[in-house]
Amino acid sequence: MHPKITPEMKLGMKEFEKTMFMLNVAPNKNNLDRFALQGDLIPAPLDELAWFLPAYLSNDFNLFFIFAPNINNQWAISCSQVQIKDGNQIMAMSETVSTGIGLNAVNELSPSSAIELIAYLKTLEVNGLGYFDEHIGKNQK
């Protein structure tokens, strides 16, 4: 019997780009601590509905997780490349892309950081907050 190949095992592969991390629970001001990254980073409001969380920060590439109902009105974690000035001022954000595209981009720069982000998402999965979906994004850009 062969072990099941899960989406996150495809990190770095082109086929991983269609993978989305779907949420079973929408973040809100009362449950943000359940979405904490590294124990103390919690999502912050992006607008009246969506939330953002810095996922990977470096001198030349910054990736944020975006928590929003952006896949067929279902809550998911997508990714946005962010330009930051003076260490903390957000100057621009790209259109969101799939979780897989964002994690593959981080993997190109820092495989260990990409693995840490996968571990974060796996923790959300184990806690019943979401799951990896390889199929929902196939018709998305």
Backbone as CSV, one residue per row, in Angstrom:
resi,resn,N_x,N_y,N_z,CA_x,CA_y,CA_z,C_x,C_y,C_z
1,MET,0.839,-1.181,0.000,0.000,0.000,0.000,0.886,1.246,0.000
2,HIS,0.595,2.152,-0.926,1.390,3.374,-1.040,0.752,4.491,-0.223
3,PRO,1.595,5.362,0.358,1.021,6.489,1.110,0.320,7.454,0.156
4,LYS,-0.710,8.095,0.662,-1.448,9.069,-0.138,-0.568,10.297,-0.359
5,ILE,-0.520,10.766,-1.606,0.234,11.985,-1.925,-0.708,13.160,-1.680
6,THR,-0.405,13.952,-0.677,-1.256,15.088,-0.335,-0.773,16.335,-1.081
7,PRO,-1.644,17.333,-1.232,-1.256,18.518,-2.004,0.040,19.170,-1.530
8,GLU,0.196,19.281,-0.223,1.389,19.975,0.280,2.681,19.221,-0.024
9,MET,2.580,17.935,-0.327,3.779,17.175,-0.707,4.264,17.584,-2.097
10,LYS,3.453,18.336,-2.822,3.798,18.771,-4.176,4.414,20.172,-4.190
11,LEU,4.751,20.704,-3.023,5.370,22.028,-2.926,6.533,22.132,-3.901
12,GLY,6.557,23.207,-4.667,7.614,23.432,-5.641,7.287,22.920,-7.032
13,MET,6.250,22.109,-7.157,5.858,21.574,-8.462,4.802,22.466,-9.103
14,LYS,4.794,22.499,-10.424,3.823,23.303,-11.168,2.394,22.921,-10.780
15,GLU,2.112,21.644,-10.594,0.755,21.203,-10.279,0.262,21.727,-8.924
16,PHE,1.180,22.138,-8.048,0.798,22.680,-6.741,0.163,24.066,-6.878
17,GLU,0.392,24.744,-8.006,-0.083,26.116,-8.185,-1.603,26.245,-8.130
18,LYS,-2.344,25.212,-8.439,-3.808,25.273,-8.397,-4.368,25.010,-7.003
19,THR,-3.518,24.652,-6.067,-3.965,24.319,-4.717,-4.384,25.577,-3.954
20,MET,-5.547,25.479,-3.336,-6.037,26.543,-2.458,-6.167,25.979,-1.057
21,PHE,-5.982,26.844,-0.087,-6.287,26.447,1.279,-7.645,27.046,1.606
22,MET,-8.639,26.182,1.674,-10.013,26.594,1.931,-10.260,26.617,3.445
23,LEU,-11.094,27.541,3.875,-11.392,27.671,5.296,-12.752,27.090,5.636
24,ASN,-12.798,26.340,6.717,-14.057,25.845,7.271,-14.673,26.886,8.197
25,VAL,-13.824,27.756,8.725,-14.223,28.774,9.689,-13.731,30.118,9.179
26,ALA,-14.612,31.083,9.078,-14.210,32.431,8.662,-13.604,33.167,9.857
27,PRO,-12.468,33.830,9.647,-11.894,34.597,10.748,-12.791,35.787,11.106
28,ASN,-12.832,36.106,12.382,-13.543,37.301,12.848,-12.837,37.785,14.108
29,LYS,-13.234,38.924,14.598,-12.506,39.511,15.733,-12.530,38.626,16.977
30,ASN,-13.477,37.698,17.059,-13.577,36.834,18.233,-12.750,35.551,18.149
31,ASN,-12.270,35.202,16.945,-11.529,33.939,16.823,-10.146,34.088,16.181
32,LEU,-9.667,35.312,16.052,-8.393,35.536,15.358,-7.223,34.784,15.974
33,ASP,-7.248,34.583,17.279,-6.146,33.872,17.930,-6.019,32.442,17.408
34,ARG,-7.094,31.878,16.876,-7.039,30.516,16.316,-6.232,30.476,15.017
35,PHE,-6.024,31.647,14.400,-5.296,31.749,13.139,-3.892,32.318,13.332
36,ALA,-3.413,32.358,14.562,-2.105,32.942,14.860,-0.984,32.174,14.165
37,LEU,-0.030,32.920,13.651,1.169,32.361,13.022,2.315,32.560,13.996
38,GLN,3.052,31.526,14.278,4.177,31.562,15.209,3.756,32.051,16.589
39,GLY,2.506,31.792,16.955,2.027,32.086,18.291,1.561,33.507,18.542
40,ASP,2.144,34.495,17.853,1.782,35.866,18.197,1.379,36.749,17.015
41,LEU,1.577,36.303,15.796,1.120,37.074,14.632,-0.313,36.672,14.319
42,ILE,-1.233,37.619,14.435,-2.625,37.308,14.126,-3.075,38.151,12.933
43,PRO,-4.045,37.653,12.174,-4.534,38.422,11.036,-5.055,39.795,11.468
44,ALA,-4.848,40.764,10.584,-5.322,42.130,10.803,-6.367,42.451,9.735
45,PRO,-7.269,43.387,10.013,-8.287,43.705,9.020,-7.679,44.338,7.767
46,LEU,-8.113,43.865,6.618,-7.708,44.445,5.339,-8.769,45.451,4.894
47,ASP,-10.016,45.076,5.097,-11.160,45.953,4.836,-12.277,45.491,5.760
48,GLU,-13.521,45.818,5.450,-14.617,45.443,6.353,-14.917,43.947,6.364
49,LEU,-14.323,43.180,5.441,-14.591,41.744,5.359,-13.326,40.895,5.462
50,ALA,-12.308,41.257,4.713,-11.103,40.433,4.580,-10.064,40.748,5.662
51,TRP,-9.151,39.785,5.826,-8.060,39.891,6.800,-6.750,39.599,6.087
52,PHE,-5.632,40.100,6.635,-4.331,39.779,6.063,-3.354,39.394,7.160
53,LEU,-2.361,38.609,6.770,-1.348,38.135,7.702,-0.015,38.070,6.961
54,PRO,1.014,38.784,7.438,2.323,38.651,6.794,2.803,37.205,6.887
55,ALA,3.105,36.608,5.747,3.532,35.207,5.722,5.040,35.094,5.516
56,TYR,5.588,35.933,4.636,7.024,35.882,4.347,7.483,37.297,4.036
57,LEU,8.483,37.763,4.773,9.007,39.105,4.579,10.507,39.041,4.356
58,SER,10.969,39.715,3.293,12.409,39.824,3.035,12.669,41.189,2.411
59,ASN,13.926,41.465,2.117,14.267,42.760,1.534,13.651,42.976,0.165
60,ASP,13.480,41.898,-0.611,13.009,42.069,-1.984,11.735,41.300,-2.332
61,PHE,11.139,40.606,-1.374,9.899,39.874,-1.654,9.103,39.727,-0.367
62,ASN,7.852,40.159,-0.418,6.968,40.066,0.736,5.668,39.406,0.305
63,LEU,5.243,38.399,1.059,4.019,37.687,0.739,3.099,37.732,1.947
64,PHE,1.853,38.103,1.704,0.838,38.104,2.753,-0.196,37.041,2.425
65,PHE,-0.707,36.401,3.468,-1.882,35.559,3.329,-3.096,36.485,3.404
66,ILE,-4.042,36.270,2.506,-5.287,37.032,2.498,-6.428,36.063,2.811
67,PHE,-7.149,36.347,3.873,-8.288,35.538,4.308,-9.545,36.254,3.817
68,ALA,-10.254,35.652,2.876,-11.435,36.305,2.306,-12.305,35.267,1.606
69,PRO,-13.579,35.601,1.382,-14.460,34.692,0.640,-14.278,34.913,-0.865
70,ASN,-13.103,34.565,-1.365,-12.755,34.927,-2.738,-12.747,33.762,-3.731
71,ILE,-13.167,32.585,-3.322,-13.267,31.452,-4.247,-14.726,30.987,-4.247
72,ASN,-15.452,31.378,-5.265,-16.880,31.040,-5.350,-17.629,31.421,-4.066
73,ASN,-17.287,32.574,-3.507,-17.852,33.076,-2.244,-17.563,32.181,-1.046
74,GLN,-16.587,31.293,-1.172,-16.142,30.467,-0.048,-14.868,31.087,0.523
75,TRP,-14.736,31.015,1.826,-13.550,31.553,2.481,-12.332,30.706,2.143
76,ALA,-11.230,31.385,1.845,-9.976,30.716,1.510,-8.816,31.607,1.938
77,ILE,-7.635,31.014,1.944,-6.415,31.794,2.144,-5.716,31.861,0.801
78,SER,-5.706,33.051,0.226,-4.953,33.264,-1.007,-3.714,34.080,-0.646
79,CYS,-2.928,34.432,-1.645,-1.668,35.115,-1.393,-1.577,36.394,-2.211
80,SER,-0.888,37.380,-1.667,-0.664,38.635,-2.356,0.773,39.069,-2.115
81,GLN,1.427,39.498,-3.195,2.764,40.070,-3.054,2.581,41.530,-2.649
82,VAL,3.347,41.956,-1.665,3.154,43.272,-1.073,4.457,44.070,-1.132
83,GLN,4.323,45.348,-1.491,5.463,46.261,-1.439,5.380,47.029,-0.131
84,ILE,6.470,47.007,0.616,6.518,47.654,1.918,7.613,48.713,1.907
85,LYS,7.311,49.866,2.486,8.272,50.965,2.593,8.514,51.248,4.072
86,ASP,9.734,51.592,4.401,10.106,51.957,5.776,9.763,50.884,6.797
87,GLY,9.837,49.630,6.375,9.670,48.521,7.295,8.249,48.128,7.637
88,ASN,7.278,49.043,7.502,5.929,48.667,7.895,4.805,49.373,7.134
89,GLN,5.132,50.193,6.152,4.093,50.884,5.392,3.795,50.114,4.104
90,ILE,2.575,49.627,3.979,2.175,48.905,2.774,1.935,49.920,1.666
91,MET,2.709,49.793,0.600,2.613,50.722,-0.523,1.734,50.166,-1.637
92,ALA,1.763,48.853,-1.849,0.979,48.240,-2.918,0.816,46.759,-2.626
93,MET,-0.305,46.223,-3.114,-0.571,44.791,-3.004,-0.975,44.290,-4.384
94,SER,-0.460,43.109,-4.749,-0.835,42.512,-6.026,-2.229,41.903,-5.933
95,GLU,-2.779,41.553,-7.075,-3.995,40.744,-7.091,-3.674,39.447,-6.354
96,THR,-4.674,38.850,-5.753,-4.434,37.599,-5.042,-4.236,36.451,-6.028
97,VAL,-3.437,35.501,-5.597,-3.186,34.276,-6.358,-3.445,33.097,-5.430
98,SER,-3.467,31.910,-5.993,-3.731,30.713,-5.193,-2.677,30.533,-4.098
99,THR,-3.063,29.805,-3.090,-2.137,29.474,-2.004,-0.908,28.773,-2.574
100,GLY,-1.123,27.866,-3.515,-0.018,27.115,-4.110,0.967,27.994,-4.857
101,ILE,0.490,28.968,-5.621,1.395,29.884,-6.331,2.230,30.663,-5.329
102,GLY,1.585,31.171,-4.283,2.312,31.931,-3.267,3.365,31.106,-2.557
103,LEU,3.002,29.886,-2.171,3.965,29.029,-1.469,5.101,28.593,-2.388
104,ASN,4.804,28.357,-3.658,5.872,28.023,-4.605,6.836,29.193,-4.775
105,ALA,6.316,30.422,-4.771,7.188,31.600,-4.883,8.116,31.693,-3.678
106,VAL,7.578,31.467,-2.494,8.419,31.476,-1.292,9.437,30.343,-1.363
107,ASN,9.018,29.185,-1.831,9.906,28.032,-1.937,11.116,28.323,-2.831
108,GLU,10.917,29.120,-3.862,12.028,29.492,-4.749,13.098,30.285,-3.998
109,LEU,12.672,31.099,-3.044,13.584,31.967,-2.303,14.110,31.330,-1.024
110,SER,13.234,30.589,-0.353,13.588,30.010,0.938,12.757,28.753,1.195
111,PRO,13.275,27.590,0.773,12.522,26.352,0.994,12.132,26.120,2.455
112,SER,13.001,26.484,3.381,12.667,26.266,4.791,11.498,27.147,5.227
113,SER,11.421,28.361,4.703,10.291,29.232,5.027,9.000,28.684,4.440
114,ALA,9.064,28.147,3.224,7.881,27.553,2.603,7.392,26.361,3.423
115,ILE,8.312,25.561,3.927,7.940,24.412,4.758,7.291,24.887,6.053
116,GLU,7.786,25.983,6.639,7.171,26.535,7.847,5.743,27.006,7.567
117,LEU,5.518,27.597,6.390,4.175,28.051,6.041,3.236,26.861,5.811
118,ILE,3.770,25.806,5.206,2.971,24.572,5.058,2.607,24.040,6.445
119,ALA,3.562,24.070,7.366,3.293,23.583,8.727,2.199,24.430,9.384
120,TYR,2.220,25.726,9.165,1.172,26.603,9.693,-0.193,26.185,9.141
121,LEU,-0.276,25.998,7.829,-1.545,25.598,7.219,-1.973,24.213,7.690
122,LYS,-1.019,23.294,7.846,-1.351,21.955,8.358,-1.899,22.051,9.791
123,THR,-1.382,22.977,10.578,-1.899,23.184,11.933,-3.340,23.672,11.876
124,LEU,-3.624,24.601,10.962,-5.011,25.040,10.796,-5.897,23.862,10.404
125,GLU,-5.368,23.004,9.517,-6.120,21.831,9.067,-6.416,20.883,10.231
126,VAL,-5.401,20.580,11.018,-5.554,19.673,12.164,-6.564,20.229,13.165
127,ASN,-6.606,21.554,13.286,-7.541,22.193,14.210,-8.934,22.400,13.614
128,GLY,-9.168,21.841,12.425,-10.488,21.896,11.813,-10.854,23.236,11.189
129,LEU,-9.864,24.098,10.997,-10.152,25.431,10.468,-10.151,25.488,8.946
130,GLY,-9.523,24.514,8.294,-9.464,24.541,6.838,-8.828,23.284,6.287
131,TYR,-8.632,23.294,4.946,-8.092,22.124,4.269,-7.509,22.529,2.919
132,PHE,-6.588,21.717,2.435,-6.021,21.911,1.105,-6.987,21.361,0.065
133,ASP,-7.200,22.110,-1.002,-8.071,21.668,-2.089,-7.328,21.872,-3.406
134,GLU,-7.087,20.777,-4.115,-6.352,20.843,-5.378,-7.265,21.095,-6.571
135,HIS,-8.561,21.013,-6.367,-9.476,21.044,-7.502,-10.279,22.333,-7.630
136,ILE,-10.550,23.001,-6.530,-11.422,24.174,-6.572,-10.821,25.303,-7.410
137,GLY,-9.498,25.407,-7.426,-8.849,26.494,-8.154,-8.624,26.236,-9.627
138,LYS,-9.004,25.077,-10.120,-8.715,24.744,-11.523,-9.369,25.676,-12.507
139,ASN,-10.495,26.258,-12.152,-11.167,27.187,-13.059,-10.912,28.642,-12.679
140,GLN,-10.053,28.840,-11.705,-9.698,30.200,-11.282,-8.429,30.610,-12.014
141,LYS,-8.166,31.925,-11.990,-6.948,32.393,-12.639,-5.731,32.056,-11.831
